[in-house]
Amino acid sequence: MDGPVPLTPLHLLLCAALLVAYGGISVGLRLGLVRRLAIASARATVQLSVLGLVLVPVFALASPWPVAAWCAVMVVLAGREAMARTSRRVPGMFGGAVLAMALGGAGTALFSTVVVLQLDPWWTPRYLVPLVGMVLGNALTGVSLGLDRVLTGLEQRRGEVEALLALGAGRWEACRDVAGDAIRTGMVPILNSMSAVGLVTIPGMMTGQILGGTDPLQAARYQLLILFVIAGAVAIGTTVAVGWAVRRVVDGELRLRLDRVSRRP
């Protein structure tokens, strides 16, 4: 058979039986996860169904504007999600997270379509939209971890940072160790994924392409492209987010302004 097997609602209901089984385990072991499982399953069903319906006209219209609009929506939502995952906040964090997502996520996806794949047109929806989605989904994890770590580190190492500032160190020199630790923390998930891929796991994109009839070697190459782009997106996005946070917490007069940092309610 060429191409994937068409899925019907019945197929999905059969798969949902596995969730029912897990719900039974949760009840039996008193895990208290039935409600969360039901809500998560319902949200995933609704969100993916809506996404499928929205992408039909986006893919059908031969214009870059719907594609750009949808990618912009994804960037904003990814920035919001990254901010929501942090335990600490600073004023303007939403804008900083969106900036990190735009430069790290959307920027690397565009690099892939324009420079690497050299698509004509570069905004071809069936390439650009999935690329942006996959890159943002991974970049937001790195950005949220980096933001949380740098704000926590500045609080925990307040004495060290203030001493360096008092001795004449610049903003970046005083916060270099804290910022470096935050960037490393943000990179951990993608580095772990790259280390295990092919040995422990077959990634989703490669699996999807193989199910769709693509040659396994070609599918592996596409997966490598995605992994390299994601790693770049996480590195750029996390660095931008951490740098932005440092600029917000250490002001222009080189004072550590931890009064700007608040814990999430």
For each residue, the residues with C-beta under 8 A, 3 or more apart:
1: 5
2: 213
3: 212 213
4: 7 211 212 213
5: 1
6:
7: 4 11 12
8: 11 12
9: 12 13
10: 13 14
11: 7 8 14 15
12: 7 8 9 15 16
13: 9 10 16 17
14: 10 11 17
15: 11 12 18
16: 12 13 19 20 41
17: 13 14 20 21
18: 15 21 22
19: 16 22 23 37 41
20: 16 17 23 24
21: 17 18 24 25
22: 18 19 25 26 37
23: 19 20 26 27 33 34 37 38
24: 20 21 27 28
25: 21 22 28 29 31
26: 22 23 29 30 31 32 33 34 37
27: 23 24 30 34
28: 24 25
29: 25 26
30: 26 27
31: 25 26
32: 26 35
33: 23 26 36 37
34: 23 26 27 37 38
35: 32 38 39
36: 33 39 40
37: 19 22 23 26 33 34 40 41
38: 23 34 35 41 42
39: 35 36 42 43
40: 36 37 43 44
41: 16 19 37 38 44 45
42: 38 39 45 46
43: 39 40 46 47
44: 40 41 47 48
45: 41 42 48 49
46: 42 43 49 50
47: 43 44 50 51
48: 44 45 51 52
49: 45 46 52 53
50: 46 47 53 54
51: 47 48 54 55
52: 48 49 55 56
53: 49 50 56
54: 50 51 57 58 70
55: 51 52 58 59 70 125 129
56: 52 53 59 60
57: 54 60 61 66
58: 54 55 61 66 67 70 125 129
59: 55 56 125 126 129
60: 56 57
61: 57 58 66
62:
63: 66 67
64: 67 68 121 123
65: 68 69
66: 57 58 61 63 69 70 125
67: 58 63 64 70 71 123 125 128 129
68: 64 65 71 72 123
69: 65 66 72 73
70: 54 55 58 66 67 73 74 129
71: 67 68 74 75 106 109 128 129 132
72: 68 69 75 76
73: 69 70 76 77
74: 70 71 77 78 132 133 136
75: 71 72 78 79 98 101 102 105 106 132 136
76: 72 73 79 80 98
77: 73 74 80 81
78: 74 75 81 82 97 98 101 105 136 137 139 140
79: 75 76 82 83 94 95 97 98 99 100 101 140
80: 76 77 83 84 94 97 98
81: 77 78 84 85 140 144
82: 78 79 85 86 97 100 101 140 141 143 144 147 241
83: 79 80 86 89 93 94 97 144 147
84: 80 81
85: 81 82 140 141 144 148
86: 82 83 89 93 144 147 148 151 264
87: 148 152 263 264
88: 147 148 151 152 155 261 262 263 264
89: 83 86 93 261 262 263 264
90: 93 151 245 248 249 260 261 262
91: 248 260
92: 95 96 248
93: 83 86 89 90 96 97 147 245 248
94: 79 80 83 97 98
95: 79 92 98 99
96: 92 93 99 100 147 241 244 245 248
97: 78 79 80 82 83 93 94 100 101 143 144 147 241
98: 75 76 78 79 80 94 95 101 102
99: 79 95 96 102 103 240 241 244
100: 79 82 96 97 103 104 139 143 236 237 238 240 241 244
101: 75 78 79 82 97 98 104 105 106 136 139 140 143 237
102: 75 98 99 105 106 107
103: 99 100 106 107 236 237 240
104: 100 101 107 108 135 139 143 232 233 234 235 236 237 238 240
105: 75 78 101 102 108 109 132 135 136 139 140 233 237
106: 71 75 101 102 103 109 110 132 135 136
107: 102 103 104 110 111 233 236
108: 104 105 111 112 135 229 230 232 233 236
109: 71 105 106 112 113 128 131 132 135 229 233
110: 106 107 113 114 122 128
111: 107 108 114 115 116 229 232
112: 108 109 115 116 117 131 225 229
113: 109 110 116 117 119 122 123 124 127 128 131
114: 110 111 117 118 119 122
115: 111 112 118
116: 111 112 113 225
117: 112 113 114 127
118: 114 115
119: 113 114 122 123 124 127 128
120: 124
121: 64 124
122: 110 113 114 119 128
123: 64 67 68 113 119 128
124: 113 119 120 121 127 128
125: 55 58 59 66 67 128 129
126: 59 129 130
127: 113 117 119 124 130 131
128: 67 71 109 110 113 119 122 123 124 125 131 132
129: 55 58 59 67 70 71 125 126 132 133
130: 126 127 133 134
131: 109 112 113 127 128 134 135 226 229
132: 71 74 75 105 106 109 128 129 135 136
133: 74 129 130 136 137
134: 130 131 137 138 205 226 230
135: 104 105 106 108 109 131 132 138 139 226 229 230 233
136: 74 75 78 101 105 106 132 133 139 140 233
137: 78 133 134 140 141
138: 134 135 141 142 189 190 230 233 234
139: 78 100 101 104 105 135 136 142 143 230 233 234 237 238
140: 78 79 81 82 85 101 105 136 137 143 144 237
141: 82 85 137 138 144 145 186 189 234
142: 138 139 145 146 186 187 189 190 234 235 237 238
143: 82 97 100 101 104 139 140 146 147 186 234 237 238 241
144: 81 82 83 85 86 97 140 141 147 148
145: 141 142 148 149 182 185 186 188 189 238
146: 142 143 149 150 182 183 185 186 238 239 241 242
147: 82 83 86 88 93 96 97 143 144 150 151 182 241 242 245
148: 85 86 87 88 144 145 151 152
149: 145 146 152 153 181 182 185 186
150: 146 147 153 154 175 178 179 182 242 245 246
151: 86 88 90 147 148 154 155 245 249 261
152: 87 88 148 149 155 156
153: 149 150 156 157 178 181 182
154: 150 151 157 158 161 175 178 246 249 256 258 261
155: 88 151 152 158 258 261
156: 152 153
157: 153 154 160 161 177 178
158: 154 155 161 162 256 258
159: 162 163
160: 157 163 164 177
161: 154 157 158 164 165 174 175 178 250 256
162: 158 159 165 166 256
163: 159 160 166 167
164: 160 161 167 169 173 174
165: 161 162 168 169 171 174 250 254 255 256
166: 162 163
167: 163 164
168: 165
169: 164 165 173 174
170: 173 174 254
171: 165 174 175 246 247 250 254
172: 175 176 179 246
173: 164 169 170 176
174: 161 164 165 169 170 171 250 254
175: 150 154 161 171 172 178 179 246 250
176: 172 173 179 180
177: 157 160 180 181
178: 150 153 154 157 161 175 181 182 246
179: 150 172 175 176 182 183 242 243 246
180: 176 177 183 184
181: 149 153 177 178 184 185
182: 145 146 147 149 150 153 178 179 185 186 238 242
183: 146 179 180 186 187 235 238 239 242
184: 180 181 187 188
185: 145 146 149 181 182 188
186: 141 142 143 145 146 149 182 183 234 238 241 242
187: 142 183 184 190 191 231 234 235 238
188: 145 184 185 191 192
189: 138 141 142 145 192 193 234
190: 138 142 187 193 194 227 230 231 234
191: 187 188 194 195 231
192: 188 189 195 196
193: 189 190 196 197 201 203 227
194: 190 191 197 227 231
195: 191 192
196: 192 193 199 200 201
197: 193 194 200 201 203 223 227
198: 201 202 220
199: 196
200: 196 197
201: 193 196 197 198
202: 198 206 207
203: 193 197 206 207 223 226 227
204: 207 208
205: 134 208 209 219 222 223 226
206: 202 203 209 210 219 220 222 223
207: 202 203 204 210 211
208: 204 205 211 212
209: 205 206 212 214 218 219 222 223
210: 206 207 213 214 216 219
211: 4 207 208
212: 3 4 208 209
213: 2 3 4 210
214: 209 210 218 219 222
215: 218 219
216: 210 219 220
217: 220 221
218: 209 214 215 221 222
219: 205 206 209 210 214 215 216 222 223
220: 198 206 216 217 223 224
221: 217 218 224 225
222: 205 206 209 214 218 219 225 226
223: 197 203 205 206 209 219 220 226 227
224: 220 221 227 228
225: 112 116 221 222 228 229
226: 131 134 135 203 205 222 223 229 230
227: 190 193 194 197 203 223 224 230 231
228: 224 225 231 232
229: 108 109 111 112 131 135 225 226 232 233
230: 108 134 135 138 139 190 226 227 233 234
231: 187 190 191 194 227 228 234 235
232: 104 108 111 228 229 235 236
233: 104 105 107 108 109 135 136 138 139 229 230 236 237
234: 104 138 139 141 142 143 186 187 189 190 230 231 237 238
235: 104 142 183 187 231 232 238 239
236: 100 103 104 107 108 232 233 239 240
237: 100 101 103 104 105 139 140 142 143 233 234 240 241
238: 100 104 139 142 143 145 146 182 183 186 187 234 235 241 242
239: 146 183 235 236 242 243
240: 99 100 103 104 236 237 243 244
241: 82 96 97 99 100 143 146 147 186 237 238 244 245
242: 146 147 150 179 182 183 186 238 239 245 246
243: 179 239 240 246 247
244: 96 99 100 240 241 247 248
245: 90 93 96 147 150 151 241 242 248 249
246: 150 154 171 172 175 178 179 242 243 249 250
247: 171 243 244 250
248: 90 91 92 93 96 244 245 257 260
249: 90 151 154 245 246 256 257 258 260 261
250: 161 165 171 174 175 246 247 254 255 256 257
251: 254 255 257
252:
253:
254: 165 170 171 174 250 251
255: 165 250 251
256: 154 158 161 162 165 249 250
257: 248 249 250 251 260
258: 154 155 158 249 261
259:
260: 90 91 248 249 257
261: 88 89 90 151 154 155 249 258
262: 88 89 90
263: 87 88 89
264: 86 87 88 89
265:
